[in-house]
Every structure is written in structure tokens, then in C-alpha cells.
Amino acid sequence: MRRSVFDEVINRSGTGALMLARERYGVPADALPLWVADMAFRTPPTVTEALAERVRHGIFGYSLPTPAYYDALAGWFERRHAWELDPRTAVLTRGVVHGLYLTLEALTAPGAGVIIQPPVYPPFFEVVRDTGRRVLANPLVEDAGRYVIDFDHFEALARDASAFILCSPHNPVGRVWTRSELSRLAEICLRHDVWIISDEVHQDFVYPGGRHVVTATLDPAVAARTVTCTAPSKTFNLAGLQLANLLVSDPAARARLTATYGAQGLSQQPVVGLLACQAAYGGGADAWVDELVAYLAGNLALIEAGVADLPGLRFTRPEGTYLAWLDLRGLDLEPAPLRRLVLEGARLWLSDGPTFGAEGAGFQRLNAAVPRSVIESALERLAAAVP
């Protein structure tokens, strides 16, 4: 069998990688780090070559996106997501989470209600609370391992909300929302004058049988009430380059976002982030992404097969993302003993379920974007630790 470029185990010691910050988090030195959603793969050659060329150029002054940047942005979304967007609607920020803070500050008032759908990416809670807004939780409903939306409860919350932070595809449960589900959510938000802040950073990780629908493509009225948060960070492993694109079709909202960004003392974006995004989206990495998604599908299938043999564990393969939401509730352990079993018994550093909300109790999130040999090692460790 041909060895994949993604099979290479790359030594990241000494690079300042957050994934390896064991001392900072009090994690045992031999714990296998599969917690933060940070791929263990090199970015594609088209990106590294573009960055190397700029390094040889040797000037890194104040920079703005070029016309080629906007062409690449539009081309990616048209090719990959059937979205014919005007790339000049983009507000560039230092990352998707930064964009969430920016959007809540710009489009909602202090004390406003903001709907989120736990179990969900922990910064969603933080960004609402840090900006002085109120969390309105619309918990997802688990149905035989697959999560669905409680629309009646969502509408009840929408009456008291100014914004809704949508996670699409959903981190950590792996749902790829259907057009029907998104349309129903959007209809409720429009009826109650709720902004849709759609975090679509995992949009390129969708597996056979599913298709990512960009929320803003549902209808022009929906687009006018939506801020679409995207970045090349997950798809191309560029999170450290600090660049995201918030796509905002409404001119007034875009002006408010831009003004709020400027009020933070920021104007230009990091030149390396601009160059990397342009190179990633520019057309030379499509085959690399296709191979990556196929490789990740294999990793998730391997996890599914391995967990099936372990008593007390369940795993439903995600429709999207590269994150495995492991259900350990069958072990009947309280949160602290469960955490010890995983971290000290199995020597696996995973993301603890309760950090995604109370609904995550009994779960652990595993980052599957690593070489297959690492997945095999993780399954062996888990099998040895499960009673």
C-alpha cells in the first residue's frame, strides 16, 4: 500500500506548540496529546513555497490583501461550496474566535441574549460572557448517538435573543446540518430579528453522504442577517498565522464590524497570514485537501472499529470535522475518576467533555487529525485502561 504523506510523524518539540504544553496544563509527560484541534500534518507545499518565496524577498512591512487574495477567496468558495460570493464583503480578523468577539461587540448590546447549542466549542461560552452578554443554551438532543435540534426550545429562546452563534459543522458532535435544518433555524432568527453568527471553520471536512451548506446561501434575506466566520486555519493547519475572513453582505453591519476592529488598535493583518490564505485557496491545494479528507475518514473508521470492541464505550462516526466525540458514560464514572482513567490510566490527553457544557459529562473529544499510527497507539492505550 502506498504510504500517505499524512502517515509521517513529525517532531514538534521545541516549536512552542500548544498541543505539547504539558507543564502548563499539569499533564503527565507520557500522555499522548490528542486534545486541541490542531492537525499534526504539514501544510501543503503550495503554502510553504509561497511563504518561502516571501522570506527570500525579505520585506515584511505593513500589508493589505491584494486583488489576488480576493480572487483566491472567491474561487475557493465557488469551487468547494457553490457560493458565488463577493469577496470584498470580507472583514479580515486575527482568527475566528477573535471574529466572534468582534461581531458580538459590534452587533449586539451589553446584556443581550446569545443562543448557543451545547455541547459546543468552549470559547462560545467564553465569548458571550467576556463581552457581557448572556448565554442562552439550546442543548442539542441526542438520539441514538446522533444529535438533533430542539426547534421549539430554540424559538422560545429567540424571543429573548439578539444573536445566535451557530457551529456548522458542529464541534464536537460532528453534525453536518442539512439545508432543511438550517432553513428552519434561519426562519426563526429572521422572525425574531436575531443575528446569525455562523462559525463554519470546519466546512471543508465533510464525509461521504453529507454536504456542507453555507448558511448565507439559503436566501438573500438570510445572508443579510448572517456573519459567516471562516478561515484557512483548520483546513490547512494555519492557526498560528492568525487570519480569518468574516463574510458580511450587509453594508451597515460590515461598517460596524470594521469600525469595532479599528477601535481595538488594529488595521492591517499579518503578511504571512495573508500570503498563506491566498496560496491555500488559490487552486494548488485542492487535491491535497481531498486526500486529507479521505485519510481522516480512514482514521475515524479505525476509531469506530476499535471502540466497538471496548465495553462501556460508544462512538458515532461524525458527519464532519476531524473530531471524535467518545461516549464513555457506560463506564459509570463520575467526571473526576473518568478524567483520571483517560489521562493517567490510558495516558491520553483528550479534551474533557464537561468543558463543552454540562451536556458533555461522560464524554471525551479526541483529535483524529494525526498519523494513523498515533490513532492505533491511542486505541491500544484506551483498551488497556478500560476495566
C-alpha positions as CSV (number, residue, x, y, z in Angstrom):
1,M,0.0,0.0,0.0
2,R,1.3,3.5,-0.9
3,R,2.4,5.4,2.2
4,S,0.5,8.6,2.6
5,V,2.1,11.9,3.2
6,F,-0.1,12.1,6.3
7,D,1.5,9.0,7.8
8,E,4.6,10.9,8.7
9,V,5.1,11.5,12.5
10,I,6.6,15.0,12.8
11,N,8.6,16.0,15.8
12,R,7.1,19.3,17.1
13,S,9.2,19.5,20.3
14,G,10.8,22.9,20.8
15,T,8.4,24.7,18.4
16,G,6.2,26.2,21.1
17,A,3.2,24.0,20.0
18,L,0.3,24.5,22.4
19,M,-0.6,20.8,21.8
20,L,2.6,19.9,23.7
21,A,2.3,22.3,26.7
22,R,2.1,19.6,29.3
23,E,3.6,21.6,32.1
24,R,1.3,24.5,31.6
25,Y,-1.7,22.2,32.0
26,G,-0.3,19.8,34.5
27,V,-0.4,16.8,32.2
28,P,1.9,13.7,32.6
29,A,4.9,13.8,30.3
30,D,4.0,10.5,28.7
31,A,0.4,11.4,27.9
32,L,-0.4,11.3,24.1
33,P,-1.6,14.7,23.1
34,L,-4.9,14.5,21.2
35,W,-6.8,17.3,22.7
36,V,-6.6,20.6,20.9
37,A,-8.0,20.7,17.3
38,D,-4.6,21.2,15.7
39,M,-3.6,18.9,12.9
40,A,-0.3,17.0,13.1
41,F,0.3,17.4,9.4
42,R,2.4,19.9,7.4
43,T,0.5,22.5,5.4
44,P,0.6,21.7,1.6
45,P,3.6,22.6,-0.5
46,T,1.8,25.4,-2.3
47,V,1.6,27.3,1.0
48,T,5.1,26.6,2.2
49,E,6.5,27.6,-1.2
50,A,4.7,30.9,-1.2
51,L,5.9,31.6,2.3
52,A,9.5,30.7,1.5
53,E,9.4,33.0,-1.6
54,R,8.3,35.9,0.6
55,V,11.1,35.1,3.2
56,R,13.6,35.3,0.3
57,H,12.0,38.7,-0.6
58,G,12.9,39.8,2.9
59,I,10.5,42.7,3.5
60,F,7.6,42.2,5.9
61,G,6.1,45.7,6.2
62,Y,2.5,46.8,6.7
63,S,0.4,44.8,4.3
64,L,-3.1,44.7,2.8
65,P,-4.9,42.0,0.9
66,T,-4.2,42.2,-2.8
67,P,-6.7,41.6,-5.7
68,A,-5.1,38.1,-6.0
69,Y,-6.1,37.5,-2.4
70,Y,-9.8,38.3,-3.1
71,D,-9.7,36.2,-6.3
72,A,-8.4,33.2,-4.3
73,L,-11.0,33.6,-1.6
74,A,-13.9,33.8,-4.1
75,G,-12.5,30.9,-6.1
76,W,-12.3,28.6,-3.1
77,F,-15.9,29.1,-2.1
78,E,-17.2,28.8,-5.6
79,R,-15.3,25.6,-6.3
80,R,-15.7,23.9,-3.0
81,H,-19.0,25.3,-1.7
82,A,-21.0,26.5,-4.7
83,W,-21.0,30.0,-3.2
84,E,-20.6,32.9,-5.6
85,L,-19.7,35.5,-3.0
86,D,-18.4,39.0,-3.4
87,P,-15.1,38.7,-1.7
88,R,-15.0,42.4,-0.9
89,T,-17.6,41.7,1.7
90,A,-14.8,40.1,3.8
91,V,-13.8,41.7,7.1
92,L,-10.4,40.2,8.0
93,T,-9.6,39.4,11.6
94,R,-7.0,37.6,13.7
95,G,-9.0,34.4,13.9
96,V,-12.5,33.0,14.1
97,V,-12.7,33.4,17.8
98,H,-11.5,37.0,17.6
99,G,-14.2,37.4,14.9
100,L,-16.9,36.1,17.4
101,Y,-15.8,38.7,20.0
102,L,-15.8,41.4,17.3
103,T,-19.2,40.5,16.0
104,L,-20.9,40.4,19.4
105,E,-19.3,43.8,20.3
106,A,-20.4,45.4,17.0
107,L,-23.9,44.0,16.5
108,T,-25.3,43.4,20.0
109,A,-25.7,45.4,23.2
110,P,-24.3,44.5,26.6
111,G,-26.7,42.2,28.4
112,A,-28.1,40.8,25.2
113,G,-29.0,37.2,25.0
114,V,-26.9,34.9,22.7
115,I,-28.1,31.4,21.8
116,I,-25.5,28.6,21.7
117,Q,-26.1,24.9,21.3
118,P,-24.1,22.7,23.8
119,P,-22.2,20.5,24.0
120,V,-20.2,23.0,22.0
121,Y,-16.8,24.5,21.4
122,P,-15.8,26.0,24.8
123,P,-14.9,29.6,23.5
124,F,-18.6,30.0,22.6
125,F,-19.4,30.3,26.3
126,E,-16.4,32.5,26.9
127,V,-17.0,35.0,24.2
128,V,-20.6,35.6,25.3
129,R,-19.7,36.0,29.0
130,D,-16.5,38.0,28.3
131,T,-18.4,40.6,26.3
132,G,-21.1,41.0,29.0
133,R,-23.8,39.2,27.1
134,R,-26.0,36.3,28.4
135,V,-25.7,32.7,27.4
136,L,-29.0,31.2,26.2
137,A,-28.4,27.5,26.0
138,N,-30.3,25.4,23.5
139,P,-28.9,22.0,24.2
140,L,-28.7,19.5,21.3
141,V,-30.8,16.4,21.8
142,E,-29.0,13.1,21.5
143,D,-30.9,10.4,19.5
144,A,-29.0,7.1,19.3
145,G,-25.7,8.8,19.1
146,R,-26.8,11.4,16.6
147,Y,-27.6,14.9,17.7
148,V,-30.6,16.9,16.6
149,I,-32.0,20.4,17.4
150,D,-34.9,21.2,19.7
151,F,-36.5,23.8,17.5
152,D,-39.4,24.6,19.8
153,H,-36.9,25.5,22.6
154,F,-34.8,27.4,20.2
155,E,-37.7,29.6,19.2
156,A,-38.6,30.2,22.8
157,L,-35.1,31.4,23.4
158,A,-35.0,33.5,20.2
159,R,-37.7,35.8,21.7
160,D,-35.1,37.0,24.2
161,A,-32.0,36.8,21.9
162,S,-30.1,39.3,19.8
163,A,-27.7,36.7,18.2
164,F,-27.2,33.0,17.6
165,I,-23.7,31.5,17.3
166,L,-24.1,28.5,15.0
167,C,-21.4,25.9,14.8
168,S,-21.6,24.4,11.3
169,P,-20.3,21.7,11.0
170,H,-20.7,21.2,14.8
171,N,-17.7,20.9,17.1
172,P,-17.6,18.5,19.0
173,V,-20.6,16.3,18.0
174,G,-19.7,16.2,14.2
175,R,-23.1,17.1,12.8
176,V,-23.3,18.5,9.3
177,W,-26.6,20.4,9.3
178,T,-28.9,19.8,6.5
179,R,-30.4,22.6,4.3
180,S,-33.8,21.9,6.0
181,E,-32.4,22.2,9.5
182,L,-30.5,25.4,8.6
183,S,-33.5,26.9,6.9
184,R,-35.7,26.3,9.9
185,L,-33.1,27.9,12.2
186,A,-32.8,30.9,9.9
187,E,-36.5,31.3,9.6
188,I,-36.8,31.6,13.4
189,C,-33.9,34.0,13.6
190,L,-35.4,36.3,10.9
191,R,-38.8,36.2,12.6
192,H,-37.3,37.4,15.9
193,D,-34.6,39.7,14.5
194,V,-31.7,37.6,15.7
195,W,-28.3,37.9,14.1
196,I,-26.8,34.6,12.8
197,I,-23.1,34.3,13.6
198,S,-22.2,31.2,11.6
199,D,-18.8,29.6,12.6
200,E,-18.0,27.5,9.5
201,V,-14.3,26.9,10.1
202,H,-14.7,23.1,9.7
203,Q,-16.6,23.5,6.5
204,D,-14.1,21.6,4.4
205,F,-14.2,18.4,6.5
206,V,-17.4,16.6,5.3
207,Y,-17.6,12.9,4.6
208,P,-19.5,10.8,2.0
209,G,-23.2,11.2,2.4
210,G,-23.1,14.8,3.6
211,R,-22.7,18.2,2.1
212,H,-21.8,21.5,3.9
213,V,-24.4,24.2,3.2
214,V,-23.1,27.7,3.7
215,T,-25.8,29.4,5.8
216,A,-25.6,32.6,3.9
217,T,-26.5,30.8,0.7
218,L,-30.0,29.9,1.9
219,D,-31.6,33.1,0.8
220,P,-30.6,36.8,0.3
221,A,-32.6,37.8,3.4
222,V,-30.7,35.2,5.5
223,A,-27.4,36.4,4.0
224,A,-28.2,40.0,5.1
225,R,-28.7,38.8,8.7
226,T,-25.6,36.5,8.8
227,V,-22.0,36.9,9.6
228,T,-20.1,33.9,8.1
229,C,-16.9,33.2,10.0
230,T,-14.3,31.3,8.0
231,A,-10.6,30.7,8.0
232,P,-8.0,28.5,6.3
233,S,-6.7,27.6,9.8
234,K,-8.3,24.2,10.2
235,T,-8.2,23.0,6.6
236,F,-4.6,23.9,6.0
237,N,-3.2,23.8,9.6
238,L,-2.5,27.6,9.7
239,A,-4.0,28.6,13.1
240,G,-0.7,30.1,14.2
241,L,-0.8,32.6,11.3
242,Q,-3.8,34.4,12.8
243,L,-6.1,35.2,9.9
244,A,-9.8,34.7,9.3
245,N,-12.4,36.0,6.9
246,L,-15.7,37.2,8.2
247,L,-18.1,37.4,5.2
248,V,-20.7,40.1,5.8
249,S,-23.1,41.0,3.0
250,D,-25.0,43.8,4.8
251,P,-23.0,47.0,4.3
252,A,-24.1,48.6,7.6
253,A,-23.1,45.6,9.6
254,R,-19.8,45.4,7.7
255,A,-19.1,49.0,8.5
256,R,-19.8,48.4,12.2
257,L,-17.5,45.4,12.3
258,T,-14.8,47.3,10.6
259,A,-15.1,50.2,13.0
260,T,-15.0,47.9,16.0
261,Y,-11.9,46.2,14.7
262,G,-10.2,49.6,14.2
263,A,-11.2,50.7,17.7
264,Q,-9.1,47.8,19.0
265,G,-6.0,49.5,17.6
266,L,-5.8,47.1,14.7
267,S,-5.8,47.8,11.0
268,Q,-3.6,45.6,8.8
269,Q,-3.3,41.8,9.0
270,P,-0.2,39.7,9.4
271,V,1.5,39.5,6.0
272,V,2.3,35.7,6.4
273,G,-1.4,35.0,7.1
274,L,-2.5,36.9,4.0
275,L,0.1,35.0,1.9
276,A,-0.8,31.6,3.3
277,C,-4.5,32.1,2.8
278,Q,-4.1,33.3,-0.8
279,A,-1.8,30.3,-1.6
280,A,-4.1,27.8,0.2
281,Y,-7.3,29.0,-1.6
282,G,-5.6,29.8,-4.9
283,G,-6.2,26.4,-6.6
284,G,-3.0,24.5,-6.0
285,A,-4.1,22.6,-2.9
286,D,-7.5,21.1,-3.9
287,A,-6.1,17.6,-4.5
288,W,-4.2,17.8,-1.2
289,V,-7.4,18.6,0.7
290,D,-9.3,15.8,-1.0
291,E,-6.5,13.3,0.0
292,L,-6.6,14.7,3.6
293,V,-10.3,14.3,4.0
294,A,-10.1,10.7,2.7
295,Y,-7.3,10.0,5.2
296,L,-9.2,11.4,8.1
297,A,-12.2,9.3,7.1
298,G,-10.0,6.3,7.4
299,N,-8.8,7.4,10.9
300,L,-12.4,7.9,12.1
301,A,-13.4,4.4,10.7
302,L,-10.5,2.9,12.6
303,I,-11.6,4.6,15.8
304,E,-15.2,3.3,15.2
305,A,-13.9,-0.2,14.8
306,G,-11.6,0.0,17.9
307,V,-14.2,1.5,20.2
308,A,-16.8,-1.1,19.2
309,D,-14.7,-3.8,21.0
310,L,-14.4,-1.9,24.2
311,P,-17.0,-2.4,27.0
312,G,-18.8,0.8,28.2
313,L,-17.7,2.9,25.2
314,R,-19.6,4.1,22.2
315,F,-18.7,6.2,19.2
316,T,-20.8,7.5,16.3
317,R,-18.6,8.5,13.4
318,P,-19.0,12.2,12.7
319,E,-20.6,13.5,9.5
320,G,-18.0,16.4,9.5
321,T,-14.9,17.8,11.4
322,Y,-11.9,15.6,12.3
323,L,-13.0,15.3,16.0
324,A,-14.1,12.1,17.6
325,W,-16.7,12.6,20.4
326,L,-16.2,9.5,22.5
327,D,-19.1,8.4,24.8
328,L,-17.7,6.8,28.0
329,R,-20.9,7.0,30.0
330,G,-21.2,3.3,30.0
331,L,-18.2,3.1,32.4
332,D,-20.5,4.7,35.0
333,L,-17.8,7.0,36.4
334,E,-18.0,10.5,37.9
335,P,-16.2,13.2,35.9
336,A,-13.0,13.3,38.0
337,P,-12.4,9.5,38.1
338,L,-13.2,9.3,34.3
339,R,-10.7,12.1,33.6
340,R,-8.1,10.1,35.7
341,L,-8.8,6.9,33.8
342,V,-8.2,8.6,30.5
343,L,-5.3,10.8,31.4
344,E,-3.4,8.6,33.9
345,G,-4.7,5.1,33.1
346,A,-4.8,5.3,29.3
347,R,-2.1,8.1,29.2
348,L,-4.3,10.0,26.7
349,W,-4.6,13.8,26.8
350,L,-8.0,14.4,25.4
351,S,-10.5,17.3,25.7
352,D,-12.7,16.8,28.7
353,G,-16.4,16.6,27.9
354,P,-17.7,18.9,30.6
355,T,-15.6,21.8,29.1
356,F,-18.2,21.7,26.2
357,G,-21.0,22.3,28.7
358,A,-22.8,20.2,31.2
359,E,-24.1,18.1,28.4
360,G,-20.6,16.8,27.8
361,A,-20.4,14.9,31.0
362,G,-19.2,11.4,30.4
363,F,-17.6,12.3,27.0
364,Q,-14.1,12.9,25.8
365,R,-13.1,14.6,22.5
366,L,-10.2,13.1,20.5
367,N,-8.4,15.0,17.7
368,A,-8.2,12.4,14.9
369,A,-6.1,14.6,12.6
370,V,-2.9,12.7,13.3
371,P,-0.9,9.9,11.6
372,R,-2.7,6.6,11.6
373,S,0.0,5.0,13.8
374,V,-0.9,7.5,16.5
375,I,-4.6,6.5,16.3
376,E,-3.6,2.9,16.7
377,S,-1.4,3.7,19.7
378,A,-4.3,5.7,21.3
379,L,-6.7,2.8,20.8
380,E,-4.2,0.3,22.4
381,R,-3.8,2.6,25.4
382,L,-7.5,3.0,25.8
383,A,-8.1,-0.8,25.5
384,A,-5.5,-1.4,28.2
385,A,-7.1,1.1,30.6
386,V,-10.8,0.2,30.3
387,P,-11.8,-2.1,33.1
